[in-house]
Amino acid sequence: MVEPRVPGSQGADVELPCGETVAVHDLDMGLREYDCACGDAHAVVMDVHPLGRFVPEFLVEVLTESIETADEFPEFTTAHVMGIVMEEFPEAVVNEDLSEQGEVGYSMLWLSDFDARRLHEVVVELVVELMDHAVSHADDEAATAQFEEWLHEFDVTEFVDQYRDEREFETEHDSAV
């Protein structure tokens, strides 16, 4: 039986980090994790996914106001976070520019060797490192000391558990609490 497709769809496949392939049309915008034929689950991230998927909105505001970008994006976005993840784990993440395939509803796609939960931890760890680096350049020793104290007490796993519990990650319609 023929599978229905959007007229004009190109039916592109993307190779996953494990070597399997997936059709981009099997990856809808609400999908956060793909259960692969290899037996593993791969995190799915798209440029349309908000940065709030990984960190609270107040932190998104701080990041977008504080970080100047040097690319086509006017502010710090999920694309930048995924770029950082790719720098740290080049073999664990594949990305695909699908901007020429308007029928999919997104332009950039990242698929990771990590499942969605582990990718969430990786993103939080890297954002914390980014913040630590920024604070280390501050001239305010009190702020630096306060941040270091906070950093010492911060538990990434606990944060991710709590954040995911407070959001509806069990469905494709997750939303901020």
Backbone hydrogen bonds, N-H to C=O, Kabsch-Sander energy under -0.5 kcal/mol:
donor,donor_aa,acceptor,acceptor_aa,energy
9,S,6,V,-2.3
14,V,22,V,-2.9
16,L,20,E,-3.3
19,G,16,L,-1.9
22,V,14,V,-2.1
24,V,12,A,-2.8
26,D,23,A,-2.3
27,L,24,V,-1.5
28,D,26,D,-0.7
31,L,28,D,-1.9
34,Y,42,H,-3.1
35,D,33,E,-0.5
36,C,34,Y,-0.9
36,C,40,D,-2.6
39,G,36,C,-1.7
42,H,34,Y,-2.7
43,A,114,F,-3.0
44,V,32,R,-2.3
45,V,110,W,-2.6
47,D,108,M,-1.8
49,H,46,M,-2.0
53,R,50,P,-2.1
54,F,51,L,-2.1
55,V,51,L,-1.5
59,L,56,P,-0.8
60,V,56,P,-1.9
61,E,57,E,-2.5
62,V,58,F,-1.7
63,L,59,L,-2.8
64,T,60,V,-2.9
65,E,61,E,-2.1
66,S,62,V,-2.1
67,I,63,L,-2.3
68,E,66,S,-0.6
81,V,77,T,-1.8
82,M,78,T,-2.7
83,G,79,A,-1.7
84,I,80,H,-2.0
85,V,81,V,-2.3
86,M,82,M,-2.5
87,E,83,G,-1.8
88,E,84,I,-1.9
89,F,85,V,-2.7
92,A,89,F,-1.3
93,V,89,F,-0.6
94,V,111,L,-2.7
96,E,109,L,-2.4
98,L,96,E,-0.8
98,L,107,S,-4.3
101,Q,98,L,-2.3
102,G,100,E,-0.6
104,V,101,Q,-2.1
105,G,102,G,-0.8
109,L,96,E,-2.0
110,W,45,V,-3.0
111,L,94,V,-2.5
112,S,43,A,-2.0
113,D,92,A,-3.0
119,L,115,D,-2.5
120,H,116,A,-2.0
121,E,117,R,-2.0
122,V,118,R,-2.5
123,V,119,L,-2.8
124,V,120,H,-2.3
125,E,121,E,-2.8
126,L,122,V,-2.4
127,V,123,V,-2.5
128,V,124,V,-2.5
129,E,125,E,-2.1
130,L,126,L,-2.2
131,M,127,V,-2.5
132,D,128,V,-2.8
133,H,129,E,-2.4
134,A,130,L,-2.1
135,V,131,M,-2.7
136,S,132,D,-2.0
137,H,133,H,-0.7
137,H,134,A,-1.0
138,A,135,V,-1.7
141,E,139,D,-0.9
144,T,140,D,-2.2
145,A,141,E,-2.6
146,Q,142,A,-2.6
147,F,143,A,-2.6
148,E,144,T,-2.5
149,E,145,A,-2.1
150,W,146,Q,-2.3
151,L,147,F,-3.1
152,H,148,E,-2.0
153,E,149,E,-1.3
154,F,150,W,-1.2
156,V,154,F,-0.6
159,F,155,D,-2.6
160,V,156,V,-2.9
161,D,157,T,-2.5
162,Q,158,E,-2.6
163,Y,159,F,-3.2
164,R,160,V,-2.7
165,D,161,D,-2.0
166,E,162,Q,-2.0
167,R,163,Y,-0.8
168,E,175,S,-0.6
169,F,164,R,-0.7
169,F,167,R,-1.6
171,T,168,E,-0.9
174,D,171,T,-0.5
